[in-house]
């Protein structure tokens, strides 16, 4: 089946720094990718919809200037957490639509110290 | 009230048992997904269905659109089935297929 990869799988950074997370569709093209966040013992929450060649659509309550999304190609979307703070520590997951199915990446665990 | 409700929240079973996880939703949907999340966090899509029943190996998923209810069954359960099982729906109003509404998940532990 289709594969979506994420890099890095985990990252620890200091408060105030920025972190970039990559999401790639490995064997299909995805005009739309999605970014989710999951806090411990909670459901996944959609943060934003990433559209190739256009601006991302953010969900209510998600700061677009803090969570920068770039979908530069049909196989790559990036999420940059700018000026990270400990409360941004979470599990970030991307997904992509392909062949009328939705495929999830393995996730990136971000810890901000 | 959550738009997607799962039951039970936690489930412990003995190896070999037949397992059922239920999902009820309150919105009109275009599709329902069953996902599996292992302790490391990665998510695997098990099924996407909009009607009827699907089977893959020991896993069976059914959906009743009229009753807004879906079930995930695991036959001959095994310790490696231990994971969190998440029900998610694609609402009609969502527009994009990715605008999923997730249930809180069912944590399954299968004991040898």
Interface residues (C-beta under 8 A of the other chain):
Chain A: X32 X33 X34 X38 X42 X43 X44 X45 X46 X49 X91 X93 X95 X97 X101 X102 X103 X104 X105 X106 X107 X109
Chain B: X33 X35 X40 X41 X42 X43 X44 X45 X48 X86 X88 X96 X97 X98 X99 X100 X102 X103 X104 X105
